[in-house]
Amino acid sequence: MSDERTSEPLTDESFVHNERLRAYIEKAQNARMQPAPRHDVLEEEAFAASRRFLQTMLRRRTIRTYSDKPVPWELVENAVRVAGRAPSGANQQP
């Protein structure tokens, strides 16, 4: 078996990871959406939280240097979960 993009043979480890990712995506696509819980917050707390978030976003930077150090698979799965929760066109999260 090979990866269509690179035509390089897939290792057993990459095949397992790809299968796990496919299974997660299929499960997520079949999940029913649930309404978010309502959180009533005092105005003071809302302003404080928004200021903390703003400060965090002002410190955020894009990383343009990469490491060849392996990344634990769970981190990749969690990143995919977060990305799948982002708003999308016609609310059709991938």
Buried (B, 14 or more C-beta within 10 A) or exposed (E): EEEEEEEEEBEEEEEEBEEEBEEBEEEBEEEEEEEEEEEEEEEEEEEEEEEEEEEEEEEEEEEEEEEEEEEEEEEEBEEBEEEBEEEEEEEEBE
